[in-house]
Amino acid sequence: MIGAVEGYIKLRRRVGFKMASAECLLQSFACFAANRRETLIRMQTAIDWAALGPSVSQRDARLKEVCRFARYMRAEDHRHELPPANYFGYRKRRPVPHIYSLSAINRLIEAGLRLRPKGGLALRPQTYATLLALLASTGLRVSEALGLLHTDVTADGLLIRQTKFRKSRLVPLHDTAKIGLDRYLARRRQVSSAD
């Protein structure tokens, strides 16, 4: 089964999946099955191996990884058993997002402007205020906003490169956001030329 895991990982990577944690998990499962002298995926073996996870969420993730692998293997050989995906009953719950009011956003931006420059970085207050305003006006993820370069600011909006799922997208900017960003960039060019 170890060879089958390697082939599966190689195929999935070729179509764009990273498979970093999946590779480790499936190799562990293949060794576990090999220790039981099994060459086919067995439902009980998959459940027993997944149950070794330290938390319910990890047990669930382990079993789901084996389920994906089992579906792949069943395409060639129907003797592979497909474990039940929700065996451990785990259900991921997303936290309820907090929506800031306009007055709260304005208070945050004002607090950013009140920051004191640190170590000669005269742009620190403007950087935080601009970052907060940009996040509020565009809905960008923090990592996306922090990863912006001068060349990502275009006439059509912000070019967000290689975001979630390795895609790029163009985020349009309202005229007021463009004015504020242009003002910040002009000030930044006076102080530093770095991206």
C-alpha positions in Angstrom: 0.0 0.0 0.0 3.0 2.3 0.5 3.6 2.4 -3.2 0.0 3.2 -3.9 0.2 6.1 -1.4 3.3 7.5 -3.2 1.5 7.2 -6.6 -1.6 9.0 -5.2 0.5 11.8 -3.7 2.4 12.2 -6.9 -0.8 12.4 -9.0 -2.5 14.9 -6.6 0.6 17.1 -6.6 0.7 17.1 -10.4 -2.8 18.6 -10.5 -1.9 21.3 -8.0 -2.4 20.1 -4.5 0.4 20.6 -2.0 -0.3 17.4 0.0 2.2 18.2 2.7 0.3 16.9 5.7 -1.6 14.3 3.6 1.7 12.7 2.6 2.7 12.2 6.2 -0.7 11.0 7.3 -1.1 8.5 4.5 2.4 7.1 4.9 1.6 6.6 8.6 -1.7 4.9 7.6 0.1 2.6 5.1 2.6 1.6 7.7 -0.2 0.9 10.2 -2.0 -1.3 7.6 1.3 -3.0 6.7 1.9 -3.9 10.4 -1.5 -5.6 10.3 -0.4 -7.4 7.0 -3.2 -5.7 5.1 -2.8 -4.8 1.4 -6.3 -3.4 1.0 -8.0 -0.5 2.8 -10.2 -1.9 5.5 -12.8 0.2 7.2 -11.9 -0.9 10.7 -8.2 -0.4 10.1 -8.8 3.1 9.0 -11.0 3.8 12.0 -8.4 2.3 14.4 -5.6 4.3 12.9 -7.6 7.5 12.9 -8.5 7.0 16.5 -4.9 7.4 17.4 -5.2 11.2 16.8 -5.0 13.2 20.0 -8.2 15.2 19.5 -11.6 14.7 17.9 -10.8 17.2 15.1 -7.5 15.4 14.3 -9.1 12.0 14.4 -11.7 13.3 11.9 -9.1 14.9 9.7 -7.1 11.6 9.6 -10.1 9.6 8.7 -11.2 12.0 6.0 -7.7 11.8 4.4 -8.0 8.0 4.3 -11.5 8.3 2.8 -10.1 10.4 -0.1 -7.3 7.9 -0.7 -9.8 5.0 -0.5 -12.1 6.6 -3.1 -9.0 6.9 -5.4 -8.1 3.2 -4.7 -11.6 1.9 -5.3 -11.5 3.3 -8.8 -9.0 0.5 -9.6 -10.1 -2.2 -7.1 -13.6 -2.3 -5.5 -12.3 -4.6 -2.7 -11.0 -1.4 -0.9 -13.5 -0.4 1.7 -14.6 3.1 2.1 -14.7 4.2 5.7 -17.6 6.5 6.9 -16.3 10.1 6.6 -18.2 11.4 9.7 -17.5 8.4 12.0 -16.2 10.6 14.8 -19.0 13.1 14.6 -16.8 16.2 14.5 -18.2 19.3 12.9 -16.1 22.3 12.4 -17.7 25.5 13.6 -16.6 28.8 12.3 -16.6 31.7 14.7 -19.2 34.3 14.1 -17.5 37.3 12.5 -17.5 40.6 14.3 -18.7 43.4 12.1 -17.2 46.8 13.1 -19.5 49.8 13.0 -18.3 52.9 11.1 -17.7 54.8 14.4 -15.5 51.8 15.7 -13.5 51.8 12.4 -13.0 55.5 12.7 -11.8 55.2 16.3 -9.3 52.5 15.2 -7.9 54.6 12.4 -7.6 57.6 14.8 -5.8 55.4 17.3 -3.4 54.3 14.6 -2.7 58.0 13.8 -1.9 58.6 17.5 0.9 56.0 17.6 4.3 57.4 18.2 7.0 56.8 15.7 9.4 54.1 16.8 13.1 54.2 16.1 12.9 57.0 13.6 10.0 55.4 11.6 8.0 58.5 11.0 5.5 56.6 8.9 4.4 54.2 11.6 1.2 56.2 12.5 0.2 56.7 8.8 1.0 53.1 8.0 -1.3 51.7 10.7 -4.1 54.1 9.8 -3.8 53.4 6.1 -3.7 49.6 6.8 -6.8 49.7 9.0 -8.7 51.9 6.4 -7.7 49.6 3.6 -8.9 46.5 5.5 -12.2 48.2 6.3 -12.8 49.5 2.8 -11.7 46.5 0.7 -12.3 43.4 2.8 -8.8 42.2 2.2 -7.2 39.6 4.5 -4.5 41.0 6.8 -1.8 38.9 5.0 -3.0 40.2 1.6 -2.8 43.8 2.7 0.7 43.3 4.3 1.9 41.6 1.2 1.1 44.5 -1.2 3.9 46.1 -3.2 4.0 49.5 -4.9 3.5 47.7 -8.3 0.3 46.1 -7.0 -1.5 49.5 -6.8 -2.9 50.0 -10.3 -5.3 52.4 -11.9 -8.0 49.6 -11.8 -7.4 48.7 -8.2 -5.2 46.5 -6.0 -3.6 43.5 -7.6 -3.7 40.7 -4.9 -1.2 38.1 -6.0 -1.2 34.4 -5.1 -3.9 34.5 -2.4 -5.9 31.7 -1.0 -5.8 28.7 -3.3 -2.9 30.3 -5.2 -5.1 32.6 -7.2 -4.6 36.3 -8.0 -7.4 38.8 -8.2 -8.1 42.5 -8.7 -9.8 44.4 -5.9 -11.4 47.6 -7.1 -10.9 50.7 -4.9 -13.5 53.4 -4.2 -12.3 56.9 -5.2 -11.9 57.9 -1.5 -9.8 54.8 -0.9 -7.6 55.7 -3.9 -7.1 59.2 -2.6 -6.1 58.0 0.8 -3.8 55.3 -0.5 -2.2 57.8 -3.0 -1.6 60.3 -0.1 0.1 57.6 2.0 2.2 56.4 -0.9 3.4 59.9 -1.7 4.4 60.4 2.0 6.1 57.0 2.0 8.1 57.9 -1.1 9.4 60.9 0.7 10.7 58.8 3.5 11.7 55.5 1.9 11.9 54.0 -1.6 11.5 50.4 -0.4 8.4 48.3 -1.3 
